[in-house]
């Protein structure tokens, strides 16, 4: 995992090194820059995961026709070995999975849809700049303009002062300085299979098979791989599958003293025989960390901040032992795991809501996972959001993903891993990460974080921001004070919602 920046037709391109300094946390293992032409430069901060010896970026290549091609990329290409076999004729200079992008897209930008993984990249092809992002937006990429030129970066805080029109590149899209924007992938819009076309048992078996394949694909690394473990269904399912392929599996959990997650995670860890690590949070350390969390998160949305706090601490814990973790993100969207799903009774409406919520993950929960892990130089991988897992889940009868008459959610997923985990864990009631860790109830009580803000006055001073509470105003103020260029960062903050607008 890495951080990338670049300036294209910007007079101050020499400052690419300065911009990289804001992203050292994303890649402390190395730095590389490439000046491609006057006003054009790429930069890369490296977190070494695959090909530790020769995988440094940028990758620079001079084509047979004299074109200079250059790539910087962030993420993992899980089907890189297969693509390398197809591209055996290409002049590879490393064993890095990222270098596959450089050769696959040589003269064929449309081949981006053949990349299977999580990624954001910038590719220079002569006088063309091509930016791209994975289908779900698991890895971030922001773009804006400076003095008529283009600037891009993995995080908003790395965009320079004066950046205009700062925005996230849409998931599943490319942006070319020559051809413009192109959407190459979206959440599948296929109708669910009709009711009665399969049995719950067969559907659960299919979920198990595809999810296990997604877990195995995410073992690609030349460093140790661990997992977050809250003790809830989603993370426990990932750990149970992962444990079948990893002998010495490290698992990680955090929570306030006596919180449900700590207790449940211990049960799962003992059952699976993992090397378990936990950290018991204190009120004082949570309060002290919140401003740092907000700046790293690049958001003031109170729901996102609340869920980011435990993610921050569990990432810090995991980074002491591993460089890569698997997480359970995406299961609630796929299998109707949130409380509001219980009000949905129409299978067609559920299918539409699943597509909507999965499509929105890139600037809410996936942003939280990326920023909190990368703040601690840790790479997070999300098996539930494997594109084949999404296609499989959405193709199952929607009725099977609706909460049952008894009100239990994610029945298919529970059935899929029922034989791998203790019964009480598989059928445990749903608790969001911040709720299970105890921080959701704690944060609104920390009055000093809002610094005596007058809600009405603060709202009036931030027209159009729709700040919902004193707590959220406090986070807004922390973000404004904590970044060098708040005028670039604040307007881009997305808002989290657990259901469609009325």
Secondary structure, 3 states (H helix, E strand, C coil): CEEEEEEECCCCHHHHHHHHHHHHHHCECEEEEEEEECCEEEEEEECCCCCCCCCCCCEEEECCCCCEEEEEEEEEECCHHHHHHHCCCCCCCCCCCCHHHHHHCCCCHHHHHHCCEEEEEEEEECCEEEEEECCCCCCCCEEEEECCEEEEECCHHHCCCCCEEEEECCCCEEEECCCEEEECCCCCCCCCCCCCCCCHHHHHHHHHHHHHHHHHHCCCCCCCEEEECCCCHHHHHHHHHHHCCCCCCEEEEEEECCCHHHHHHHHHHHHHCCEEEEEEECHHHHHHHHHHHHHHHCCCCHHHHHHHHHHHHHHHHHCCCCCEEEECCCHHHHHCCCHHHHHCCCHHHHHHHHHHHHHHHHHCHHHHHHHHHHCCCCEEEEHHHCHHHHHHHHHCCHHHHCCCCCCCCCHHHHHHCCCCCCHHHHCCCCCCHHHHHCHHHHHCCCHHHHCCCCHHHHHHHCCCCCCCCHHHHHHHHHHHHHCCCHHHHHHHCCCCCCCCCC
